[in-house]
Amino acid sequence: MIKIICGPKGSGKTKRIISAANDAVTVAKGHLVFITDTKRYMYDLKREVRFIDVSDYNVAGEDALCGFIKGVIAGSYDNEYVFVDGVARIAGKAIKDMAQIFYMLEKVAEMRDLKLYITCSCTEEELPEFAKKYI
């Protein structure tokens, strides 16, 4: 399952994804992973949520982000929730050009029964067709 949290810059997407991660702690049977490119919100997450700042690993570009996420998921079969804040920002691409990463994430989510939450800085109307099914 993939769920996109979208909205223009400054609309509270990060607060919503942090809230979703913290809420998931109460129902999750497996691990929760939060991936972003800043340490700014590290202390807003409950300690049960594994926080990863991709800038610590020099992740740049869509292929690097895809590989990084796959590696995190492959690292433990107990991963149940993965939260990615700012996928387009981390990948350095516009959301309209990111069909490949969403296709990959959908396949991995199905294969491993993961719940993926992703923030995108755009309005629902600006989301490309391939991403609208995840709202």
Stockholm file with secondary structure:
# STOCKHOLM 1.0

chainA/1-135         MIKIICGPKGSGKTKRIISAANDAVTVAKGHLVFITDTKRYMYDLKREVRFIDVSDYNVAGEDALCGFIKGVIAGSYDNEYVFVDGVARIAGKAIKDMAQIFYMLEKVAEMRDLKLYITCSCTEEELPEFAKKYI
#=GR chainA/1-135 SS CEEEEEESTTSSHHHHHHHHHHHHTTTCSSEEEEEESCSTTGGGSCTTEEEEEGGGGTCCSHHHHHHHHHHHHHTCTTEEEEEESCHHHHHTSCGGGCHHHHHHHHHHHHHHTCEEEEEEEBCGGGSCHHHHTTC
#=GC SS_cons         CEEEEEESTTSSHHHHHHHHHHHHTTTCSSEEEEEESCSTTGGGSCTTEEEEEGGGGTCCSHHHHHHHHHHHHHTCTTEEEEEESCHHHHHTSCGGGCHHHHHHHHHHHHHHTCEEEEEEEBCGGGSCHHHHTTC
//
